[in-house]
Amino acid sequence: MLDVATYWIFILILPVISFLYASVGHGGASGYLALMALFSFAPEVMKPTALLLNLFVAGIAFYHYYKEGYFNRKLFLSFAITSIPMAFIGGMIIIDASIYKKILALLLIFAILKMLNVFGNEKSKVKDIKIWQGLLVGAIIGFFSGLIGIGGGIILSPVILVLHWGKMKEAAAVSALFIWVNSAAGLIGQLSSGASLPNEAFIFVVFALIGGFLGGYYGSKKFNNKSLRYMLAFVLILASFKLFLI
């Protein structure tokens, strides 16, 4: 449990993270997990809480990007067919806390690179994705999404851009819905295996929604704030180091 002062510091940082992630079409689970790691939350609390927040923030992000016409249904289905059942299976698996923290630390590197816009150079020519490629990528990302407590968008977006399967806004829209379905499947898997949400979880949702709504709105309209992204990348780096050391 956090003391009152620490609790409010956590609460006030939460919408900043959801704002930045929603602005690029993500739910923010890797950011929430990093923040909870810095505040020494237990892994069994971190995973379901991050997925719950993902459901709401990714849903809002998807709404804004869909409204602007960036959603590619075919590209989304290529990944989602296998990611949903694998996220459920991953969510049912309970792993040792120390192993969990090391895997999460590695996955945070994707989030750091994404926030630093390393994968941000889109190509004018887009390639068609082959069915087997989408199914394989979806299955792998889906499994780790449920296992770690992320939606998988922070991994999927770079993959889409690096392999030229879509442009930035298209990748953001597809990732947002991908995150939502994986978060739902992963959370159901975790709850069915005995995990539970903390009493404060829905308070966290309210604050995350504030940042998520604004981030999704401005992100879908070509918003880009480099200084804020660098700040978030710094927070993720700190969390990654802490996870490696504990």
C-alpha atoms as a printed R data frame, in Angstrom:
    type eleno elety resid chain resno       x       y       z
1   ATOM     1    CA   MET     A     1   0.000   0.000   0.000
2   ATOM     2    CA   LEU     A     2   1.170   3.560  -0.736
3   ATOM     3    CA   ASP     A     3   1.088   6.384   1.786
4   ATOM     4    CA   VAL     A     4  -1.217   9.303   0.960
5   ATOM     5    CA   ALA     A     5   1.442  11.616  -0.506
6   ATOM     6    CA   THR     A     6   2.988   8.892  -2.670
7   ATOM     7    CA   TYR     A     7  -0.467   7.754  -3.782
8   ATOM     8    CA   TRP     A     8  -1.315  11.215  -5.120
9   ATOM     9    CA   ILE     A     9   2.030  11.558  -6.875
10  ATOM    10    CA   PHE     A    10   1.260   8.270  -8.651
11  ATOM    11    CA   ILE     A    11  -2.270   9.419  -9.494
12  ATOM    12    CA   LEU     A    12  -1.063  12.718 -10.993
13  ATOM    13    CA   ILE     A    13   1.599  11.101 -13.170
14  ATOM    14    CA   LEU     A    14  -0.856   8.497 -14.523
15  ATOM    15    CA   PRO     A    15  -2.807  10.794 -16.912
16  ATOM    16    CA   VAL     A    16   0.447  12.156 -18.346
17  ATOM    17    CA   ILE     A    17   1.448   8.633 -19.341
18  ATOM    18    CA   SER     A    18  -1.976   7.796 -20.760
19  ATOM    19    CA   PHE     A    19  -1.959  11.076 -22.729
20  ATOM    20    CA   LEU     A    20   1.374  10.330 -24.397
21  ATOM    21    CA   TYR     A    21   0.570   6.714 -25.195
22  ATOM    22    CA   ALA     A    22  -2.919   7.463 -26.511
23  ATOM    23    CA   SER     A    23  -1.415  10.146 -28.767
24  ATOM    24    CA   VAL     A    24   0.378   7.379 -30.691
25  ATOM    25    CA   GLY     A    25  -2.547   4.923 -30.572
26  ATOM    26    CA   HIS     A    26  -1.451   2.904 -27.539
27  ATOM    27    CA   GLY     A    27  -3.157   1.984 -24.299
28  ATOM    28    CA   GLY     A    28  -0.075   2.659 -22.186
29  ATOM    29    CA   ALA     A    29   0.345  -0.643 -20.331
30  ATOM    30    CA   SER     A    30   4.146  -0.584 -20.590
31  ATOM    31    CA   GLY     A    31   4.093   2.930 -19.155
32  ATOM    32    CA   TYR     A    32   1.716   1.986 -16.336
33  ATOM    33    CA   LEU     A    33   3.826  -1.072 -15.538
34  ATOM    34    CA   ALA     A    34   6.968   1.061 -15.501
35  ATOM    35    CA   LEU     A    35   5.305   3.562 -13.175
36  ATOM    36    CA   MET     A    36   4.023   0.835 -10.876
37  ATOM    37    CA   ALA     A    37   7.502  -0.725 -10.841
38  ATOM    38    CA   LEU     A    38   8.993   2.604  -9.750
39  ATOM    39    CA   PHE     A    39   6.399   2.779  -6.962
40  ATOM    40    CA   SER     A    40   7.125  -0.843  -5.957
41  ATOM    41    CA   PHE     A    41   3.738  -2.394  -6.780
42  ATOM    42    CA   ALA     A    42   3.609  -6.194  -6.553
43  ATOM    43    CA   PRO     A    43   3.643  -8.033  -9.947
44  ATOM    44    CA   GLU     A    44   0.329  -9.761  -9.179
45  ATOM    45    CA   VAL     A    45  -1.248  -6.302  -8.870
46  ATOM    46    CA   MET     A    46   0.614  -4.727 -11.788
47  ATOM    47    CA   LYS     A    47  -0.542  -7.114 -14.529
48  ATOM    48    CA   PRO     A    48  -4.353  -6.950 -14.181
49  ATOM    49    CA   THR     A    49  -4.294  -3.237 -13.323
50  ATOM    50    CA   ALA     A    50  -2.283  -2.365 -16.441
51  ATOM    51    CA   LEU     A    51  -4.619  -4.396 -18.654
52  ATOM    52    CA   LEU     A    52  -7.701  -2.764 -17.143
53  ATOM    53    CA   LEU     A    53  -6.296   0.706 -17.821
54  ATOM    54    CA   ASN     A    54  -5.382  -0.446 -21.323
55  ATOM    55    CA   LEU     A    55  -8.980  -1.370 -22.089
56  ATOM    56    CA   PHE     A    56 -10.230   2.134 -21.461
57  ATOM    57    CA   VAL     A    57  -7.349   4.183 -22.883
58  ATOM    58    CA   ALA     A    58  -6.801   2.042 -25.999
59  ATOM    59    CA   GLY     A    59 -10.544   2.102 -26.630
60  ATOM    60    CA   ILE     A    60 -10.542   5.896 -26.632
61  ATOM    61    CA   ALA     A    61  -7.429   6.058 -28.809
62  ATOM    62    CA   PHE     A    62  -9.002   3.686 -31.331
63  ATOM    63    CA   TYR     A    63 -12.187   5.756 -31.444
64  ATOM    64    CA   HIS     A    64 -10.272   8.904 -32.396
65  ATOM    65    CA   TYR     A    65  -8.082   7.219 -35.010
66  ATOM    66    CA   TYR     A    66 -11.045   5.307 -36.474
67  ATOM    67    CA   LYS     A    67 -13.011   8.534 -36.705
68  ATOM    68    CA   GLU     A    68 -10.189  10.093 -38.731
69  ATOM    69    CA   GLY     A    69 -10.285   7.134 -41.172
70  ATOM    70    CA   TYR     A    70  -6.951   5.484 -40.373
71  ATOM    71    CA   PHE     A    71  -8.169   1.983 -39.469
72  ATOM    72    CA   ASN     A    72  -7.166  -0.911 -41.763
73  ATOM    73    CA   ARG     A    73  -9.524  -3.808 -40.993
74  ATOM    74    CA   LYS     A    74  -7.621  -6.387 -43.052
75  ATOM    75    CA   LEU     A    75  -4.310  -5.574 -41.374
76  ATOM    76    CA   PHE     A    76  -5.885  -5.779 -37.929
77  ATOM    77    CA   LEU     A    77  -7.513  -9.176 -38.569
78  ATOM    78    CA   SER     A    78  -4.217 -10.573 -39.830
79  ATOM    79    CA   PHE     A    79  -2.843 -10.223 -36.306
80  ATOM    80    CA   ALA     A    80  -5.942 -10.526 -34.122
81  ATOM    81    CA   ILE     A    81  -7.033 -14.021 -35.225
82  ATOM    82    CA   THR     A    82  -4.146 -15.639 -33.359
83  ATOM    83    CA   SER     A    83  -3.310 -12.921 -30.828
84  ATOM    84    CA   ILE     A    84  -6.624 -13.111 -28.948
85  ATOM    85    CA   PRO     A    85  -6.468 -16.818 -27.947
86  ATOM    86    CA   MET     A    86  -2.731 -16.582 -27.249
87  ATOM    87    CA   ALA     A    87  -3.230 -13.523 -25.015
88  ATOM    88    CA   PHE     A    88  -5.799 -15.518 -23.038
89  ATOM    89    CA   ILE     A    89  -3.366 -18.429 -22.658
90  ATOM    90    CA   GLY     A    90  -0.543 -16.087 -21.663
91  ATOM    91    CA   GLY     A    91  -2.791 -14.428 -19.089
92  ATOM    92    CA   MET     A    92  -3.459 -17.773 -17.411
93  ATOM    93    CA   ILE     A    93   0.239 -18.457 -16.855
94  ATOM    94    CA   ILE     A    94   1.777 -17.327 -13.574
95  ATOM    95    CA   ILE     A    95   5.555 -16.811 -13.680
96  ATOM    96    CA   ASP     A    96   8.121 -16.125 -10.982
97  ATOM    97    CA   ALA     A    97   8.242 -12.442  -9.943
98  ATOM    98    CA   SER     A    98  11.967 -12.055 -10.655
99  ATOM    99    CA   ILE     A    99  11.613 -13.548 -14.159
100 ATOM   100    CA   TYR     A   100   8.553 -11.364 -14.772
101 ATOM   101    CA   LYS     A   101  10.502  -8.212 -13.921
102 ATOM   102    CA   LYS     A   102  13.373  -9.096 -16.251
103 ATOM   103    CA   ILE     A   103  11.044  -9.816 -19.193
104 ATOM   104    CA   LEU     A   104   9.165  -6.582 -18.530
105 ATOM   105    CA   ALA     A   105  12.450  -4.643 -18.418
106 ATOM   106    CA   LEU     A   106  13.352  -6.006 -21.858
107 ATOM   107    CA   LEU     A   107   9.932  -5.154 -23.295
108 ATOM   108    CA   LEU     A   108  10.220  -1.600 -21.946
109 ATOM   109    CA   ILE     A   109  13.086  -1.110 -24.385
110 ATOM   110    CA   PHE     A   110  10.505  -1.257 -27.204
111 ATOM   111    CA   ALA     A   111   8.499   1.443 -25.463
112 ATOM   112    CA   ILE     A   112  11.600   3.613 -25.026
113 ATOM   113    CA   LEU     A   113  12.548   3.304 -28.694
114 ATOM   114    CA   LYS     A   114   8.966   4.042 -29.719
115 ATOM   115    CA   MET     A   115   8.804   7.192 -27.600
116 ATOM   116    CA   LEU     A   116  12.162   8.329 -29.033
117 ATOM   117    CA   ASN     A   117  10.612   7.845 -32.500
118 ATOM   118    CA   VAL     A   118  13.281   5.374 -33.603
119 ATOM   119    CA   PHE     A   119  10.630   3.521 -35.627
120 ATOM   120    CA   GLY     A   120   8.953   6.695 -36.826
121 ATOM   121    CA   ASN     A   121  10.172   6.856 -40.428
122 ATOM   122    CA   GLU     A   122   7.324   5.608 -42.582
123 ATOM   123    CA   LYS     A   123   7.807   4.596 -46.193
124 ATOM   124    CA   SER     A   124   5.681   5.881 -49.054
125 ATOM   125    CA   LYS     A   125   5.289   2.363 -50.461
126 ATOM   126    CA   VAL     A   126   3.330  -0.092 -48.296
127 ATOM   127    CA   LYS     A   127   3.695  -3.860 -48.704
128 ATOM   128    CA   ASP     A   128   0.844  -6.350 -48.444
129 ATOM   129    CA   ILE     A   129   1.130  -8.592 -45.417
130 ATOM   130    CA   LYS     A   130   1.055 -12.335 -46.050
131 ATOM   131    CA   ILE     A   131  -1.463 -14.351 -44.022
132 ATOM   132    CA   TRP     A   132   1.168 -16.531 -42.346
133 ATOM   133    CA   GLN     A   133   3.176 -13.450 -41.342
134 ATOM   134    CA   GLY     A   134   0.213 -11.840 -39.597
135 ATOM   135    CA   LEU     A   135  -0.802 -15.053 -37.860
136 ATOM   136    CA   LEU     A   136   2.739 -15.703 -36.591
137 ATOM   137    CA   VAL     A   137   3.374 -12.144 -35.403
138 ATOM   138    CA   GLY     A   138  -0.067 -11.975 -33.789
139 ATOM   139    CA   ALA     A   139   0.429 -15.248 -31.905
140 ATOM   140    CA   ILE     A   140   3.847 -14.295 -30.511
141 ATOM   141    CA   ILE     A   141   2.885 -10.777 -29.451
142 ATOM   142    CA   GLY     A   142  -0.471 -11.967 -28.094
143 ATOM   143    CA   PHE     A   143   1.149 -14.573 -25.855
144 ATOM   144    CA   PHE     A   144   3.599 -12.113 -24.313
145 ATOM   145    CA   SER     A   145   0.816  -9.545 -23.981
146 ATOM   146    CA   GLY     A   146  -1.162 -11.829 -21.698
147 ATOM   147    CA   LEU     A   147   1.914 -13.126 -19.888
148 ATOM   148    CA   ILE     A   148   3.350  -9.714 -18.995
149 ATOM   149    CA   GLY     A   149   0.193  -7.603 -18.832
150 ATOM   150    CA   ILE     A   150   0.531  -5.393 -21.905
151 ATOM   151    CA   GLY     A   151  -1.651  -4.996 -24.966
152 ATOM   152    CA   GLY     A   152   1.182  -5.598 -27.409
153 ATOM   153    CA   GLY     A   153   0.822  -2.419 -29.422
154 ATOM   154    CA   ILE     A   154   4.202  -1.124 -28.315
155 ATOM   155    CA   ILE     A   155   5.710  -4.120 -30.154
156 ATOM   156    CA   LEU     A   156   3.241  -4.307 -33.045
157 ATOM   157    CA   SER     A   157   3.601  -0.671 -34.152
158 ATOM   158    CA   PRO     A   158   7.374  -0.908 -34.737
159 ATOM   159    CA   VAL     A   159   6.892  -4.232 -36.558
160 ATOM   160    CA   ILE     A   160   4.305  -2.690 -38.905
161 ATOM   161    CA   LEU     A   161   6.556   0.286 -39.667
162 ATOM   162    CA   VAL     A   162   9.834  -1.625 -40.012
163 ATOM   163    CA   LEU     A   163   8.273  -4.209 -42.366
164 ATOM   164    CA   HIS     A   164   6.337  -1.487 -44.257
165 ATOM   165    CA   TRP     A   165   2.919  -3.041 -43.681
166 ATOM   166    CA   GLY     A   166   1.351   0.356 -42.981
167 ATOM   167    CA   LYS     A   167   1.987   4.029 -42.289
168 ATOM   168    CA   MET     A   168   2.246   5.677 -38.873
169 ATOM   169    CA   LYS     A   169  -1.372   6.691 -38.374
170 ATOM   170    CA   GLU     A   170  -2.574   3.377 -39.812
171 ATOM   171    CA   ALA     A   171  -0.240   1.499 -37.470
172 ATOM   172    CA   ALA     A   172  -1.573   3.555 -34.553
173 ATOM   173    CA   ALA     A   173  -5.211   2.746 -35.384
174 ATOM   174    CA   VAL     A   174  -4.556  -0.981 -35.864
175 ATOM   175    CA   SER     A   175  -2.434  -1.128 -32.706
176 ATOM   176    CA   ALA     A   176  -5.117   0.591 -30.625
177 ATOM   177    CA   LEU     A   177  -7.759  -2.061 -31.392
178 ATOM   178    CA   PHE     A   178  -5.113  -4.819 -31.207
179 ATOM   179    CA   ILE     A   179  -4.276  -3.602 -27.700
180 ATOM   180    CA   TRP     A   180  -7.941  -3.560 -26.709
181 ATOM   181    CA   VAL     A   181  -8.726  -7.135 -27.764
182 ATOM   182    CA   ASN     A   182  -5.489  -8.512 -26.312
183 ATOM   183    CA   SER     A   183  -5.994  -6.652 -23.051
184 ATOM   184    CA   ALA     A   184  -9.508  -8.051 -22.737
185 ATOM   185    CA   ALA     A   185  -8.331 -11.614 -23.485
186 ATOM   186    CA   GLY     A   186  -5.311 -11.321 -21.206
187 ATOM   187    CA   LEU     A   187  -7.335  -9.856 -18.335
188 ATOM   188    CA   ILE     A   188  -9.961 -12.617 -18.612
189 ATOM   189    CA   GLY     A   189  -7.163 -15.180 -18.592
190 ATOM   190    CA   GLN     A   190  -5.585 -13.645 -15.509
191 ATOM   191    CA   LEU     A   191  -8.845 -13.339 -13.583
192 ATOM   192    CA   SER     A   192  -9.738 -16.939 -14.434
193 ATOM   193    CA   SER     A   193  -6.411 -18.069 -12.948
194 ATOM   194    CA   GLY     A   194  -7.084 -16.322  -9.623
195 ATOM   195    CA   ALA     A   195  -5.699 -12.809 -10.150
196 ATOM   196    CA   SER     A   196  -7.662  -9.888  -8.692
197 ATOM   197    CA   LEU     A   197  -7.825  -6.134  -9.175
198 ATOM   198    CA   PRO     A   198  -6.911  -3.765  -6.329
199 ATOM   199    CA   ASN     A   199  -9.671  -1.597  -4.826
200 ATOM   200    CA   GLU     A   200  -8.036   1.532  -6.263
201 ATOM   201    CA   ALA     A   201  -8.013   0.218  -9.846
202 ATOM   202    CA   PHE     A   202 -11.140   2.061 -10.980
203 ATOM   203    CA   ILE     A   203  -9.880   5.302  -9.451
204 ATOM   204    CA   PHE     A   204  -6.789   4.853 -11.597
205 ATOM   205    CA   VAL     A   205  -9.079   4.340 -14.602
206 ATOM   206    CA   VAL     A   206 -10.724   7.747 -14.123
207 ATOM   207    CA   PHE     A   207  -7.405   9.596 -14.131
208 ATOM   208    CA   ALA     A   208  -6.012   7.546 -17.011
209 ATOM   209    CA   LEU     A   209  -9.152   8.274 -19.052
210 ATOM   210    CA   ILE     A   210  -8.611  12.023 -18.745
211 ATOM   211    CA   GLY     A   211  -5.153  11.819 -20.278
212 ATOM   212    CA   GLY     A   212  -6.191   9.120 -22.747
213 ATOM   213    CA   PHE     A   213  -9.084  11.127 -24.165
214 ATOM   214    CA   LEU     A   214  -6.947  14.213 -24.759
215 ATOM   215    CA   GLY     A   215  -4.023  12.180 -26.107
216 ATOM   216    CA   GLY     A   216  -6.180  10.242 -28.560
217 ATOM   217    CA   TYR     A   217  -7.826  13.439 -29.781
218 ATOM   218    CA   TYR     A   218  -4.630  15.397 -30.385
219 ATOM   219    CA   GLY     A   219  -2.622  12.400 -31.590
220 ATOM   220    CA   SER     A   220  -5.111  11.596 -34.338
221 ATOM   221    CA   LYS     A   221  -4.794  15.198 -35.529
222 ATOM   222    CA   LYS     A   222  -1.022  15.165 -36.126
223 ATOM   223    CA   PHE     A   223  -0.009  16.138 -32.588
224 ATOM   224    CA   ASN     A   224   3.665  15.541 -31.805
225 ATOM   225    CA   ASN     A   225   5.378  16.797 -28.642
226 ATOM   226    CA   LYS     A   226   8.981  15.655 -28.612
227 ATOM   227    CA   SER     A   227   9.923  17.086 -25.217
228 ATOM   228    CA   LEU     A   228   7.112  15.216 -23.433
229 ATOM   229    CA   ARG     A   229   8.032  11.982 -25.191
230 ATOM   230    CA   TYR     A   230  11.652  12.372 -24.104
231 ATOM   231    CA   MET     A   231  10.486  12.835 -20.521
232 ATOM   232    CA   LEU     A   232   8.436   9.647 -20.702
233 ATOM   233    CA   ALA     A   233  11.355   7.782 -22.292
234 ATOM   234    CA   PHE     A   234  13.488   8.869 -19.304
235 ATOM   235    CA   VAL     A   235  10.900   7.472 -16.877
236 ATOM   236    CA   LEU     A   236  10.818   4.191 -18.803
237 ATOM   237    CA   ILE     A   237  14.619   3.972 -18.709
238 ATOM   238    CA   LEU     A   238  14.623   4.445 -14.926
239 ATOM   239    CA   ALA     A   239  11.979   1.750 -14.523
240 ATOM   240    CA   SER     A   240  13.851  -0.630 -16.804
241 ATOM   241    CA   PHE     A   241  17.057  -0.228 -14.776
242 ATOM   242    CA   LYS     A   242  15.169  -0.767 -11.523
243 ATOM   243    CA   LEU     A   243  13.552  -3.940 -12.855
244 ATOM   244    CA   PHE     A   244  16.910  -5.321 -13.952
245 ATOM   245    CA   LEU     A   245  18.474  -4.624 -10.565
246 ATOM   246    CA   ILE     A   246  15.750  -6.008  -8.269
